[in-house]
Amino acid sequence: MSLLNTPFDPAREAALVTGAGNGIGRAIAQALVGEGVRTVFADVNPDTVNAAAKTSPRPELAVPWVGDLANHVAREALLADACSAVGRVTHFVHSASPPRREADHAFAVSSETWAQMHAVNLDAGFHLARELASQLIAAHQPGSFLFLTSLHAGTPRNLPHYSTAKAALAMLVRELARTFGRFGIRVNALVPGAIAAGGFVADPQLAKHIPLGRLGRGEDLAPMALAVLSNRVSAYVTGAAIVVDGGLSLMNWFDPPALEDL
Ligand SMILES: NC(=O)c1ccc[n+]([C@@H]2O[C@H](COP(=O)([O-])OP(=O)(O)OC[C@H]3O[C@@H](n4cnc5c(N)ncnc54)[C@H](O)[C@@H]3O)[C@@H](O)[C@H]2O)c1
């Protein structure tokens, strides 16, 4: 049996992906379905999430779910609906996040925008992960959770509601990895660079600061997401922050060497 050909056990495993209507979440959810894993696609946008499920490699395994994850009642409904649709969720991916607007600097960001950013990233991530972990622990089943954080968990972004939410999420990953590890539940962070998806409108000029020479796509994140989620491939990986950024985080104020004679 080839290890990399069978990363999941579709008879026993099922997934829930938030933010699955667009961008990185959609790419990961569709890739899971492509591996034969029954997957709930959760998003606040009905049009995009229905389209994402429908255009999956195996639409019969993709279950769209619509709701606002800033809302506690909606999160409870998602947990119940996911359980009825796919059974026990063993793999949880938290990619939902409100859009970033460059105008929302420290003096401009409203209380509502601040609260929504933290509610969707941190509060929903914590609540859903804790409930899903409790279900797995009660059933003596292993699991694997993946949170989309950001390079801006560690460096400012001029968007304090966003960077503080991601910094908190990065610590939540480490807290949960430590607490859940003894139950066989792994918790990791996936750290994207500049990915031209819906949440970030990238200036194409940014490409010149990326060693691999281009902006990323949601599809660049999906293979690594699957590898980290897989209990077969990454059984001994927890509490890690895995950077997929084409080398963007290597950028600093020194230019790369000229290398004219090559
Ligand atoms: N794109 C990047 O360059 C980049 C970089 C670093 C981190 N990230 C992180 O990766 C994740 C995905 O980014 P993306 O660019 O694919 O984003 P995106 O905007 O394309 O997708 C996010 C999805 O979350 C959904 N969403 C927003 N608010 C919601 C709510 N209240 N309830 C349910 N769903 C909600 C949106 O409808 C959207 O479909 C985010 O957490 C983002 O912060 C992205």
The ligand as an ORCA input file, in Angstrom:
! r2SCAN-3c Opt
* xyz 0 1
  N      -5.300     35.031      1.065
  C      -4.194     35.251      1.750
  O      -3.220     35.805      1.230
  C      -4.099     34.827      3.195
  C      -2.906     35.087      3.857
  C      -2.808     34.707      5.195
  C      -3.873     34.101      5.832
  N      -5.032     33.876      5.148
  C      -6.127     33.241      5.883
  O      -6.572     32.114      5.171
  C      -7.993     31.976      5.315
  C      -8.646     31.952      3.949
  O      -8.265     33.140      3.229
  P      -8.856     33.435      1.794
  O      -7.992     34.479      1.185
  O      -9.124     32.169      1.104
  O     -10.212     34.145      2.225
  P     -11.586     34.319      1.405
  O     -12.130     35.656      1.771
  O     -11.389     34.009     -0.028
  O     -12.478     33.191      2.062
  C     -12.956     33.306      3.367
  C     -14.330     32.710      3.394
  O     -14.845     32.877      4.740
  C     -16.207     33.181      4.628
  N     -16.681     33.901      5.798
  C     -16.430     35.188      6.142
  N     -17.110     35.518      7.245
  C     -17.797     34.405      7.628
  C     -18.710     34.123      8.680
  N     -19.065     35.077      9.547
  N     -19.231     32.884      8.773
  C     -18.906     31.923      7.852
  N     -18.067     32.141      6.828
  C     -17.528     33.366      6.711
  C     -16.306     34.057      3.375
  O     -17.634     34.107      2.856
  C     -15.315     33.395      2.441
  O     -15.927     32.446      1.596
  C      -8.440     33.151      6.178
  O      -8.514     32.739      7.517
  C      -7.339     34.153      5.988
  O      -7.224     35.049      7.063
  C      -5.172     34.229      3.839
*
